[in-house]
Amino acid sequence: MSRKTKQKQDTMSEAEYIATFCNEKRICNRWAVYISPARQM
């Protein structure tokens, strides 16, 4: 029987949460990628 260990969870302040997850992310220089199924011969 295996024992699960509890991991200490660090808490994040509201300001840290907003700075990490609520900022607008811009992705530049994107290229479309088209993937088609392989043909069987």
N, C-alpha and C positions, 0 to 999 in steps of 0.2 A: 504494500500500500504506500503510495507516495504522499508526501506532505507538501502542501502548498504554503509558500511563505508570503507574508504580506509585505508589499513594497510600500515604502513611505512615499506619499504623494505630496509634492510641493504645491502649495497654493499660489495662485497668481492674483495679483491685485487687479482691480477693474481697469486701471490705467494701462497696465501691462497687457491685459487681454485685448483692449481696444487697439493698442499699438501693434499687436501681433496679428490679429485676425480681422480687424475692421477697416484696414487701409485699402484704398483702391489699388489694384494691381494692373499694371499695363504690360502687355506683351507685345514687343515690337519685332518686326522682321519675321513674321510667320509665313510659312509656306504650306499649301494644301498638299496632302499626300493621298493618293488614290491607290487602294489595294483591291486587286481583282483576284478571283479564285484561279488556281492553277488549271491549265487545260490538260485534259487527258488525251493522249494520242493512241 
